[in-house]
Amino acid sequence: MTAPITLKPSSSTTRTLSFNPPFPLTRLGLRSRIHRCLDSIHQQIPNSGPSGSSAKQLDRRRSRCRYSTTGTQRKRLRRYRLQLVHRLTRLRGDRKRKEPVYPYFISERWIGSLVLLFLLAGFSNSEQPVDVVGYVVDSQTKQPVEEVAVRLSGTPRGTSTDDNGQFMFTLSTGSHVLSFSRIGYRGLSREVSISGEVVSALRVELEPRVLLLQGIDVLSHSPDTRFEEFQESLGILSGKDLEKNYSLTLAETIRNEVGVGIRSMGPAPARPVIRGLSGDRVQITQAGLQSRDLSGTSADHAMTLEMFNLEQIEIIRGPGSLLYGSSANSGVINVVKNKFPRTLPTQAWGTIDLRGSTVNRGGLLAMSIVAPLGPLGVSGETTYRDTRNQQTPIGELDNTEINTNTLIAGVSYAGERGYVGASFDQFNTDYGIPGGFIGGHPNGADIDILRRVFDANASYKFEGESLDRLEASFARTHYHHFEFESNGNIGAEFLFHDYRGDLSLHVGPGDGRSKTILGASLSHYELELGAFVFTPPTSQLSGTLSAYHEASRERFELQVAGRYAFSFLNPRDSERAREGSGDLDRNFHGWSAAVSPLVSISDRLAAGFSVSRSERIPTIEELYNEGPHLAAYTFEVGDATLRSERSFGLEAFLHYRNQGIDVLATGFWSEYANFLTPRNTGDINFALLLPIYAIDGVDARFLGSEFRLATRPADRLLAEIGVSYIHAENRDDDLPLPGIPPLKVNGTLEYRHPWLTVGANAEVAAQQDRVDRFEMPTAAFAVFGLYAQKELSSDQIRHSWTLTLDNMANTEYRNHLSRIRSVMPESGRNLRLNYRISYF
């Protein structure tokens, strides 16, 4: 057992700190070094606590407790060191941080496990179950329909019809809603009332519909307009397709969607790129609400989104995207993950997931539960993920370990006209950034991120036809981020608090033929930075007003949207800014608008176009950065005089859908004024020997096309191919823009048997030799994979397996959007197994 370290500061203060190290530090020769370091820091703490310049000196001095370890000991010591930093920060009292202080060894996964055990022990369904037998037939031919998905609303329970169109469901007494769906038929919901021990029988008729959609397994509703069909073909992942593509990050999960690329600096910090646009231009939302982290500001920052238990991922483009962000050219990635029940659960249900992969010897353990608690619905979710270094065809990529744990707990009250709910969401990750390459830290870096979100949501449905519903939400986000150099120094520290409120009013009868949405939001964002980051602490007050209208009249449909945004930025530490910048306070006002008409040329063919004008307000980092970013190994220079980025876009599309085929062709053109991008200047900061990247506003042009074909050549055989190409140039210098993906082709061939689904996929990319100054070209590549899916169901449990083989030939290839491509290729052959147990 290790002895605690007790630190008695100088006589000017009476406080004493005591810590229990994770293992005997004397074995590593670190005990005396930490003592000396902490003593030197505490000797500088006066009675009243430091302030002003002395506080900044302590920020730097506290990063001098160094250690040199590897592997598991390095991780445990880093967390131990974070504990010391938090305690010292509290003792100093110079910053009004609201960071709770608790031992890191009280792990969140223990808290999550206790929550789930409590829920599992506290809720059970004691009512006598009843077997419900039903038959599903074609409404026109009256013939039985096989393989119809039958699901119980509000739960993941489901079954399917047999060859005779028959199904059986076990239900408790009370009222339930069963949903029926099958490719080629319109979805249907039926309310079922169960009383006593009477065995009920159902007859369900499904209406045939001309439809092919390989990318969607089951939807909660069938499309009412051609715009909705067009949106489905753009890219929606759910059900089995989401399980098949499930990966470590959101970017990896949707990488096979048309027009989507991956910007990365290792396996953990991967973020989606849409049509060559990334960062703040691609909004990522959860259930329509903006997801707050720093992943859009730098390639080494990871997204704080756990992929477990997602219900659906959709890519929204056109006028509808202005409800969530100011850029209609790139689009919005909306992730549907309910953190609390929107309806009162009829019984307790949940899932247990086990996932593993060979390329990083990693695994995931996850649990979730949803249950009724009197008039309330409660839910809980916890995950634990641990991976080792990533393997490539030419060797191991050092310092790419990942350790992540999450916890979500939610509660709600649902009535006939709406619901009120709240949730707590914690994401804690520790991952490595590889080094030893151009554009990277020589010895790599390690990053610790803690993100906590408390959010509350409410929805009320009106009576009558003029108003549909009113939705309101509030979210408070706490984000704390440390970047450690290989010698243990804290190279960068980021801390922000964000308070955001959203309100939306849905106007219209809600029949899908005409609707209007009015939205408003207000947020207050406080950013603080420490260690060797010299961006000034900044507060930002921003708000938006948005309006969206959609109308459908026989063969003509129209979408139109507008958005106004303002942002007031106030850097509070102006002496750290560059000389000659003048007044650093900035106020921005911007507006965006888009209109998109669609004409149904026939029942099978539709054509349309979209015209948009967008204005994006610069971020804090683009305006005020001035100093080294050691994890990214760059010296970043912002420009406090930047203007807003403006763009004009035109997109045309042609959509053909018939029984057995679905074709979508799209072409787009965007002109940017003051396109903001960080560019390698070719200069070196000789004090730190770092390459200088400066924000540059240039005139830019994006031209591109996308093509998607899905076909059903046989009854159980599905095939899909997608092609995307982007041509982007800096019109000021007649040079290609940096970070643009090459021509890419994705293909999938799938066979769906009643007891097994198997398939093969391919990704082919052309060489990218259209590069900016100081940017490396990449060669063409082709990689192939296989997958298989299987489900087994009983009355109370459903088992599902997904086995995937990625890069089956162990091909050496490099992603043009990867910052580490100069030293290591992408991951090698990888066997992934996803196993899920759903219990009811």
N, C-alpha and C positions, 0 to 999 in steps of 0.2 A: 504494500500500500504506500502511496506516495504522500509525502508530508506537504502540507499547504505552504504556500509562500505568503508571508505576512510582511507587509510594507508599512513602516512607521515613518510618515513624512517629517519634514522639518518642524521645529517647535512652533512655527507660526500658525500651524493648523493642528487640530486635534483629531482629525479623521484617520482611520486605519483601514487598509484594504487587505483582504485575504483571498487567495485564489488557490484552487486545487488543480494542479497541472494534469493533463490527460495521461501522462506516464512519467517515470522519474527523469527529470531533466538533467540530472547529474550524469546519466549515461551518455548524454550527447555533449556534455561540457557547456551547457547553456544556463544552468541555474545562476551562477555568479554573474554571467553577462547580463541576464535579464534584471537581476538585482541592481547592478551598476547603472543600467540604462534607466530604470524606473526611479532610482534615487536621484539621478541627475535631473530628471524631469520634475520631480516633486520638490526639489530644492528651489525651483523657480516659481512655485505657486504661493503667492501672498495670501493674507487673510481674506481679502475681498475677491480673490480670483483675478486672473489676468484679463486684460481687455486691450482692444486696439492692436498696435503692432506687436505687443508681447504675446497676445493670443496667436498671432500668425507664426511667431517664432516657435511657440510650443507645438503648433500643428506640424511644423517641420521636424522638431526635435523628437516628437513621439514616434516618428517613423525610423528611428535609428537603432531600435532593438532588433538586431539581425540574427538570423539563424541560417544554417545551411543543411537541409535534410532532403530526403527524396521519398516518393511513394506515399504510403499511408501515414507515416509519421509527419510528413510535410503538411498533409491535409489537416491532421489533428492539431498540429502546432499552429497552423494558420487560424483555425477557429479559436484556439486558446488565445492567440494574440488579439483576435477581434474582441474577445471578452475583456482583455486588458484595456484595449482602446476605448470600449464603451464605458468601462468603469472610470477611466481617467477623464474622459469627456464629461462625465457626470460630476466628478470631483472638482474639475476646473470651474464649471459653472459659467463659462464665458459665452456659451451659445444656448439659446432657448430651444434646444432640440426636444422633441417629444418621443424620442426613441426609448421604448421600454427596456429596462436592463434586467436580464435574466440569464442564468447559465445556459450556454449553448448545448450543454450535454443533456438538458431537459429537451429532448428532441420533439419537434412538431409531430413526427409520425407516431410517437407515443400518445400525444394528446389526441390525434385523429383516431387511433385505435380504441382509446377509451370511449370516445364519442360514439363510434360505431358499435362497440360492444354494448353500451348503454341502450342505444336504439334497438339493436337486435334483441336484447333481453326484455325491453319494455313493451315491444309491440308484437302482437301475434294475432292471427285471425282465427277466432274461435267459432265462427259461424259454420253451420253445416253446408258443405259445398253441394252444388247441383250440376249434373251433366246436361249441357245444352247441345242438342244435335241439330244440324242444319244442312241445307243443300243450296248450292249456287248454280244458277243456270244462265244461259245467254238469253237476254230479253227478246231477241228476234227469232232465234232458231229454237229456243226452249231446250237446248241441249246442255248437259252438264259441263261445267267449266272447271278444269283441273288447275292445280298450282295457284289458286287464289290465296293471297296473303290475308289472313284473318287476324286482327290484332285488337287487344283490349285497350281502349283509350285511357291514358293516364298511367299506363304501365308498359314495360317492355314485353309482356306476354304475347305470344302469337303462335299460330299454327297455320296450316295450309290445307286446301281441299285435296282429296285423293282423285283417282281416275274417274270416279263416279260423281265428282263434284260434292262429296260429303265431307263434313268436318264435325268435330266434337270439341267442346270447350267446357271446362269446369269452372263454375262461377259460384260466388257466395250469394246469399239472399240480398235483394235490393235492386237498384237500377244501375245498368251498365250500358256503355256505348261500344259497339263492335264496329270496326272499320274494315272494309273489303277493298282490295286493290289488286290489279293484275295488269301487266303490260298489254295494251290493246283494248282496255276497257276503262270507262270512267269510274273514278273512285266513288264509294258509297259508304255511308254510316247508318247504323240501325241501332235504336235504343231497345234494350231488352230488360224486362222486369222479371225478377225471380222471387217467388214467394213459396215458403214451405219446402216440401221435397218433391214438387211436381217437376217432371222432366219435360222441358219445353222443346218445341221443334220450330225451326225457322226455314223459310223459303226466301232466297235472295236472288233478285234478277239484276244482272249487270248489263249496262248499255255498251255495245261495241263502240270503239273509237279508233280512228286512224292515228296510230302513235307508234313511234319507235324511239326509245331513249335508253341507251345502254348505260349512261352515266348515272342514272337514278334507279334505285331499287324500289323504294316505297315513298310516296309523298302523302302528306296529310290532306291534300286536296288536288283535284285535277285542274289544269289550266282553263281559265274562262276566256282568255284573249290570246291573240297571236303574239302579243308582247310577252306574255308569260311563257308561251312555248319557246319564244326566242331566248328568253332569259334562262330557261332550262338547258337549252342547247349550248349556251355560253359556258356553262360549267357549274354543276352542283354535285357535290359528293354527299352521299348518305347511305345508310344501310350497309350492305355487303361491300359496296364499292369503297366506302370509307374505311371499312375494316381491312380491305385488301391493300389500300394505299397507306395505311397508318404507319407513321414513322416518328422519329425523335422530335422533329420540329414541324411547324406549319408549312414552311417552304418545301421540305422534303415530301410532305404528304400530298401537296397539290402540284408537284413539279411536272406531272404528265398532262396537266391541263394546257390547252392551246394558249400561247402567248405568255406563259409563266416561266420565269427563270429563278435562279437562286444566287443571291449575293452572300458570301460567307468568308470567314477567316478561321475555319475549323468546324468541327461537327456541331458545336453548341451554338455559336452566334450566326445562325443562318436566317435570312429574311427574304420573303418573296419579292420578285421584280416582275412588273407587269408592263409589257410593251416597252422595255428598256428603261422604265421609270421606277424609282425606289425611294426609300427614305420617307420623308413627310408627304410626298406626293401620292403614296399608296396608303390609304387609311385602312387600319385593321380594327374591326369592331367586334364586340361580343354582344349578341342579341340586339344589334343596332346601336350600342353605346361604345364610344371610343375607348380603346384599350391603351392605358397610359404606362409607358416605360421609356427607356432611352435607346431602344434598338434601332430607331430610325436616324440616330445622330452619328453613329460610328459603326464600322464593320465589325468591331470586336465586342459589341454589346449584344447580348442575347435577348430574345423575346421572352417575356414572363407569361407564357401560355402553356399549360399542360394539355396535351392532346387527348388524354384519357377521357372517355365518356362524352365526346362530342356527338351531337345529334346530326349536324349538317354543316357543310361549308359551301358558301355560295360566293360567286364573283359578280358584283353589281356594276354595270356600266351604263352610260347614257345619263339622261336627266335624273333618274332615280338615285344616282350616286351623290347628288348635291344635297340630299337629306342628311348625309353623314360627313361630307368633306367638301372642300372648295375646288377639287380637280375632277372634271368630268372626262378628261382624256385618258387617265389611267384606270380609274375605277376604285371600288371598295371591296375588300375581302371581309365578309360577314361570317362570323363563327357563331353557330347556335349551340349554346351550352347553358341549360337551365340550372341556375344555382339554388333555386328553390321551386317547389311545385306551383304551377299556375292554376291548377285545379286540385280539389281535395282528393287525395289518393283513397281508393276504396279498400286497399290492403297494403301491407308492407311488402316491398320488393327491392331488389338490389342486384349488384354485380360484383364479381371478383375476377380480376384480370391478372394473368401471368404472361409476361412477354420477355423474349430473349433474342439475342442476335450474336452471331459468331464473330463479326468483323471487329467488334470492340469488347467482346466477352462481357456484354452488359445485360442487365435485366431490369424489369419493372414489376413491382407488386402494387396493386391498386384495389381499393374496395369502395363501394358506394351503397347507399341505402336511401329509400324514400318510404315514408310511413305516415299514417294518420295519427294524430295525437288530439283526441277529442275533436273540436271544430277546426283544428290547425293541421297543416301539412308540414312535415319536417323532413330535412334531407341532410346527408353528410357524405363527404368524399375525402379520401386520403390516398396519397401515392408516395412511393419511394422508388427512386431510380438510381442505379449505379452502373457506370461504364468505365472501362479501362481505355488505354490508348488505342486509337484507330489503326487498323491494318490496311496497308495499300499494296498493290502488286509489286512494289519495289522495296517494301520494308515498313517498319512501324513509324507512325507519326507521333513523336514524343510530345508530352504535355497536352494531351487531348482528353484527359479524364473528365468525367462529369458526375456530380453527385447532386441530386435534386430531390426535395420532398415538398409536398403541397398539402394543404388542408382547406376544405370548404365546408361550411355549415350554413344552413338556411332554414327559415321558417316563414310560413305564409298563412293567410286567411283568405279563402276563396268563397265567394257567394255567387248568386245567379247573375249578377251584373258586373262582376269583376273580381279583383283580388288586390291584396296588399301584402308585400313580402319584403324580407331583408336577408342579407347574407354577409358572411365574413369569408374572405378569400386570402390565403397566405401562400406565397411562392418563395421558396428559398433554394438557391442554387449556388454551386461552387464548381467552376470549370476552368480548364487551362487553355491558354492561347499559345500555339506553337511558335517557335522562334528560329533564328538562324537563316533568314531569307531576306531578300530585298523588300523593304516595306514592313518588316517585322522586327520585334525586339530580339537582340542577338541570342538571349537565353530564354526567351518566352516570358509569359506573365500568367498570373493566376487572378481570377475574378470571383468575388463573392457578391451576390445580389440578394437582398431581402426586400420583398414587395408585399404590402398588406393593403387590401381594399375592403372597405365597408360600403355597401350600397343598399339602397332601399328603392323599391319600385311599386307603383300602384297603377291600376287600370280600371276605368269605369265605363260601362256600356250604356248609352242613352236609349230611351224609348223613342219611337218615331223614326222617320226616314231622313230628316234633315241632318241630324248629327249621329255619327256612328259610335265613337268612343274617345275618351280622353286618357292619355298616358303621361305619367310623371315619374321622374327618377332623380336620385341624388347619389353621388359617389364621392368618397373621400379616399385618396390614394396616398400611401406612404411608401417611399422608395429610397433605399440606402444601398450604395454600390461602392465597393473597394476594389482597387486594382493593385496587386502585389507584384513587385519585381522578383526575380529569381533569388536575390539575396535577402528577401524578406521585407524590404522597404515598401511602404505604401506610396506608390507612384501617383495614384489619383484617387479622389474620393468625391462621390456625387450624392447629394441628398436633396430630395424634393418632396413637397406636399402639394397635392392638387385637390381642389374642391370644385365639384362640377354638378350643375343641375340642368336637367333637360325636361322640356314640356312639349307634347305633340297632341294636336287635335285632328282627329279623322272625321271628315265631313262627307256625307253622302249615305246612300242606303246600304252600302256594303255588299252589293250584289255582284261585284267584280266588273261591271260594265262602266262604271264611272266612280271616281273617288278623288278626294282632295285631302292633302295632309299639310297642316300648318305647324311649323316647329320653331322653338326658341331654346337657346342654351346660354349659360353664363358660367364662367370658370375663373378661379383664382389659383395661380400657379406660383409657388415659391421654390426657387432653385438656389442651392448653396454648393460650393465646391471647396475642396481642401487638398492638402499635400502639394503636389507640383502642378496643379491645374490653376491657371491664372485667369480664367474667365470670371468676371465679377459676379458676385451674388446678385440675382435678378428676380424681381417680382413681375408677374404678367397678369393683367386683367383682360379677358377676352370674352366675346359673346358673338352669337349668330342669330339671324332670323332667316327662315327658309320656308318655301312654299312649293308644293308639288301637286300637279293635276294630271289626271289620266282620264281619257274619254274614249269610248268605243261605239261606233255607229256602223252597223252592218259590215261593210268591207273596208272601212277607214277607221284608223285608231291614231290617237295623238297623245304624246307625253310632253309636258312642259314643266320646267322647274327654275327657280331662282334662289339665290343665297346671298345674304349680306353678312360680312364679318368685320369685326373691329378688334384691335389689339393694342393695349397700352403697356409698354415695357419700361421698367425703371431699374437700371443697374444701381445698386446701393454702394458700390465701392469703386468710385470712378478713378481713384488714383492708380488702380491696377490696369486700367485701359491704356491703349497706346496714346502716345503724345500726339497732339494735333487733331484728335478725333472730335473735339468740341463737346457740345452737349450730347450725352449718350442717351438721354430719354428719347424714345421713339413712339409715335402714335401712327397706327396704320388703319386704313379703311379700304375694304375691297368688296367687290361683288362679282358673282358668277351667275351665268344663265345658260340654259340648254333647251333645245326643242327638238323633238323627234317624231315625225309623221311616219305611218306605216300603212301600206295599201295591200289588201289581199287580192292578188291578181286572179287567183282561183282558190278552191278549197285546199289545194296542196301547196301553192306557191305564194309567197309574200315578199315584198321588197320595201325598203325604207332607207332613211338616212337620218343623221343626227348632226346638228350644228351647235357648237358650244363656245362660250367665252369664259375663261377662268382667270382668277387672280389668287395667287398664293402669297401669304405674308411670310417674310423670312423668319427663321427660327432664332432662338437665343444664341445657339452655337454659331450659326452663319453670321450673326451680327457682331458678337463680342469675343469669340475665341482669340486667344493670343498666348500661345505657349505650347509646351510639349504634351503629347498624348503618348505616354510611354508604352502602353499595351499595344496600341496601333503603330508605335514607333514612327511617329510623325510629329512635326512642329506645325501646328494648325494656326492659320491666320484668318480671322474674320474681317468683316468690313462694316463698321457701324453706320456707314452712310448708304447702305444698300436700299434700293427701291423694291417694291413688290414684283414678283414674277408674274408676267401676264402671258396668256396663250389664247390662240384661236384654233379650234379643231373642227374637222369635217370627217364624218364617217358614213359609209354606205354599206348596206348589207342586203343579201339575198338568201332567203330561207325556203327550202323545199322539204316537205314532210309528207310521206306516203307510207302505206303499209309495207314495212320491210326496209325503209330507207329514210335517212334524215341527213340533209346536206345544208351546211351553213358556210357562206363565203362572205368575208368582210375585208374592206379596204379602208385605211385611215390616213389622214394628213393633219399634222399639227405644226403650227408656227409659234415659236416662243420669243418673246421680248424679255431680255434680262433673265435668261435661264441660268439659275444659280447652281454651280457645280464646283466641288473642290478639285483643283488641278495641281499636279506636280509641277512646281515652278522650275525645277532643275537646280535650284539653289540648296545650299546646306547651311544649317545653323551650326557654326563651328564650335560654339560653346558646349553643345550637347551632341554634335555630330548626327543631327537628325535631318532628313529631307523635309523641305518646307512645302506644305500644301496650303494654297490660298484659295479662298472663295472668289470665283470669277463669275461675273454676270455677262453672258454673251447672247447674241441672237442665234437661235437654234431651230432646226427643222427635223421633224420625225415623219418618215414615210414608212408604211408597212402594210402587210396583208396577212390574213389568217384564213385557214380553210379547215373544216371539220366534216368528216363523212362517217356516219354510223350506218351499218347495214346488217340485215339478218338473212344471210344466204340460205340457211336451213332453219328448221323449227327450233332447235336448241343451240344453234351456233350464232354468236354475235361477233362482229368485227368493227373496229373503229380505227381511224387514222386522223391525225391532226398535224397541220403544217403552219409554221409561223415564221415571218421574216420581218426584220426592222432595219431601216437605213436611217441613221441619225448623223447630222453634221453640225459643226460649229461654223456658222455662216460668217462670223467676224474674221476668223483665221483660215477659212476653207480647209478645215481639218475634221476628221471624224470625232464625235464625242466619245469620251472614255466610258468604259463599262457597259457596252452595248452587246447583247447576246447575238450569236451567229444564227444563220438559218437552221431551224430545228424541225425534225419530223418524229412524231410519236405514234406508235401503233400497238393495238391490242387485238388478240384473237382469243375468244372465250367460248367454252362449251359448258352449258348448264344442264346437268343431269339431275333428276329428282334427289339423288342421294350424294352427289358430289359435283362441285364446280371446279374446272381446271382451265388454265389459260397460259398464254405466253405474251410477253410485251417486248418492245424494242424502243430504243432512243438513239437517234442518229443526228449528229450535228456536223455542219460544215466547218471548215477552218475559218477563223476570224483574223483577217489580216488588215482590216480597216481599223486602225488603232490611233490613239492620240499620241502626242510626244511622250516619251518615257514610258509608254505602255507596251507590254509584251504581247505579241500575237499568239494564238493557240491553234493547234492542229485539229483536223477533223477526227471524229471517233464514232463508233457504233457499239452499243452495249445491249445485252439481251438478258431477259429474266423469265422465270416460270413461277406459277403460284397455284395453290389448290385450297379450296374451302369446303368445310363439312359442318353440318349441324345435326344434333340429336336432341330431341325434346321429349319431356315427360310432363306429367300434370303439374309438377312443382319446380322443375329445373330444366334449363336449356343449356346445352354445351355447344360451343362453336369453336372451330379451329381454323386458323389461316396460316398456311406454310408458304413462305416466299423465298425464292432464290434470286438474289440480285447479282448483276454482273457475273453471270454464270461462267463466262470464259476467262474471268480474272483479267480483264482488259485494262491496260494502263491508259488513262485518258485524263484530261484536265479541263475543268470548268473555267470558261473565260472570265466569269464574274467572281472567281475565288481569289482572295489576296494571297493565298499560300501556294498558288499553282507553280511558282518558280522553283519551289523546293520539293513539293510532293504532289502526286496525282490524287484523284478522287479515291474513295474507298474501293477495296478489292472485293473478291467474292464474299457474299454475305448470305447466310441462311438465317431467316427470321421466323420465329414461331410465336403466334398470338393465340392464347387460349383464354376463353371467357366462359364463366359460369353465371348464368342469370337465374336467380331464385325468386320464388313468389310466395 
